[in-house]
């Protein structure tokens, strides 16, 4: 493979939404206004319609005018490598990996808590087997 394949609109949308959901700005999900303001300071225009198209993954317009400049500016906003938003093989940003791992750990704790409450009458051997499975999933 000589060059990475560009993202289609659905994959771009999925990646943008992952960034929005996992990399907070000022303690909460980044807003369109914050992104638009940052991009404007970089000399890149972004309309509400274009942003909506990007995050919803509009069909029929796989490539948009100025895509590289726009995706590079959005990547700068999230402080990530632009290739994540431009190329199918772009590396997953470390900040995103860390947030996803944190979410995974939180979910495992929730499963343990639920199992502890709901399976109180289960034999100790069964509980130990469940704990082993959960521990093993932490290392995967």
C-alpha positions as CSV (number, residue, x, y, z in Angstrom):
1,X,0.0,0.0,0.0
2,X,1.7,3.2,-1.2
3,X,-0.7,5.7,0.3
4,X,-3.4,5.6,2.9
5,X,-7.0,5.7,1.7
6,X,-9.0,8.9,2.5
7,X,-11.9,8.7,4.9
8,X,-15.5,8.5,3.7
9,X,-18.0,10.8,5.2
10,X,-19.4,8.1,7.6
11,X,-16.0,7.2,9.0
12,X,-15.0,10.9,9.3
13,X,-18.3,11.5,11.2
14,X,-17.6,8.6,13.5
15,X,-14.1,9.9,14.3
16,X,-15.3,13.5,14.8
17,X,-18.0,12.3,17.2
18,X,-15.5,10.2,19.1
19,X,-13.3,13.3,19.6
20,X,-16.3,15.4,20.6
21,X,-17.4,12.7,23.1
22,X,-14.0,12.0,24.6
23,X,-11.7,15.0,24.5
24,X,-13.3,17.8,26.6
25,X,-12.7,21.5,26.1
26,X,-13.0,23.6,29.2
27,X,-14.4,20.6,31.1
28,X,-17.2,19.7,28.7
29,X,-18.0,18.6,25.2
30,X,-16.6,21.1,22.6
31,X,-19.3,23.3,21.1
32,X,-19.7,24.4,17.5
33,X,-19.1,28.0,18.6
34,X,-15.7,27.0,20.2
35,X,-14.6,25.1,17.2
36,X,-15.8,27.8,14.7
37,X,-14.0,30.5,16.7
38,X,-10.7,28.5,16.9
39,X,-10.9,27.7,13.2
40,X,-11.5,31.4,12.4
41,X,-8.4,32.3,14.3
42,X,-6.6,29.9,12.0
43,X,-8.1,31.5,8.9
44,X,-10.5,28.6,8.2
45,X,-14.2,29.2,7.8
46,X,-16.8,26.8,9.1
47,X,-20.5,27.2,8.7
48,X,-23.1,25.5,10.9
49,X,-24.4,23.7,7.8
50,X,-21.0,22.3,6.9
51,X,-20.3,21.3,10.6
52,X,-23.7,19.5,10.7
53,X,-22.8,17.7,7.5
54,X,-19.4,16.6,9.0
55,X,-20.7,15.3,12.3
56,X,-23.8,13.6,10.7
57,X,-21.8,11.9,7.9
58,X,-23.8,13.2,5.0
59,X,-24.0,10.9,2.0
60,X,-23.2,11.9,-1.5
61,X,-20.5,14.4,-0.8
62,X,-17.6,12.2,0.2
63,X,-15.0,14.8,-0.5
64,X,-15.6,18.5,0.4
65,X,-13.8,21.5,-0.9
66,X,-10.9,22.5,1.4
67,X,-11.1,19.2,3.3
68,X,-7.4,19.0,4.1
69,X,-7.2,22.5,5.5
70,X,-10.5,22.1,7.5
71,X,-9.5,18.7,8.9
72,X,-6.0,20.0,9.8
73,X,-7.5,22.9,11.6
74,X,-10.0,20.7,13.5
75,X,-7.2,18.4,14.4
76,X,-5.3,21.4,15.8
77,X,-8.3,22.3,17.9
78,X,-8.2,18.9,19.5
79,X,-4.4,18.9,19.5
80,X,-4.2,15.6,17.5
81,X,-2.4,14.4,14.4
82,X,-4.4,15.5,11.4
83,X,-4.0,12.1,9.7
84,X,-6.6,10.7,12.1
85,X,-9.2,12.9,10.4
86,X,-7.8,12.6,6.9
87,X,-6.6,9.0,6.3
88,X,-8.2,5.7,7.0
89,X,-4.9,4.4,8.5
90,X,-4.3,7.6,10.5
91,X,-3.2,6.8,14.1
92,X,-5.7,7.0,16.9
93,X,-4.7,10.0,19.1
94,X,-3.2,9.1,22.4
95,X,-5.6,11.4,24.3
96,X,-8.5,9.5,22.6
97,X,-7.0,6.1,23.5
98,X,-6.6,7.3,27.2
99,X,-10.2,8.5,27.4
100,X,-11.5,5.2,25.8
101,X,-9.5,3.2,28.3
102,X,-10.8,5.2,31.2
103,X,-14.4,4.6,29.9
104,X,-13.6,0.9,29.6
105,X,-12.4,0.8,33.2
106,X,-15.5,2.6,34.5
107,X,-17.8,0.2,32.6
108,X,-15.9,-2.8,34.1
109,X,-16.4,-1.4,37.6
110,X,-20.1,-0.9,36.8
111,X,-20.3,-4.6,35.7
112,X,-18.6,-5.7,38.9
113,X,-20.9,-3.7,41.1
114,X,-23.9,-4.9,39.3
115,X,-22.7,-8.5,39.5
116,X,-22.0,-8.1,43.2
117,X,-25.5,-6.8,43.9
118,X,-27.4,-9.2,41.6
119,X,-25.5,-12.4,42.1
120,X,-25.1,-12.4,45.9
121,X,-26.8,-15.8,46.1
122,X,-24.4,-17.4,43.6
123,X,-21.8,-19.9,44.7
124,X,-18.3,-18.7,45.6
125,X,-16.9,-20.7,42.7
126,X,-19.2,-19.0,40.2
127,X,-18.3,-15.6,41.6
128,X,-14.6,-16.4,41.4
129,X,-15.0,-17.4,37.7
130,X,-16.9,-14.1,37.0
131,X,-14.1,-12.2,38.7
132,X,-11.5,-14.1,36.6
133,X,-13.3,-13.3,33.4
134,X,-13.5,-9.6,34.3
135,X,-9.8,-9.5,35.3
136,X,-8.9,-11.1,32.0
137,X,-10.9,-8.6,30.1
138,X,-8.9,-5.8,31.8
139,X,-5.7,-7.0,30.2
140,X,-7.1,-7.5,26.7
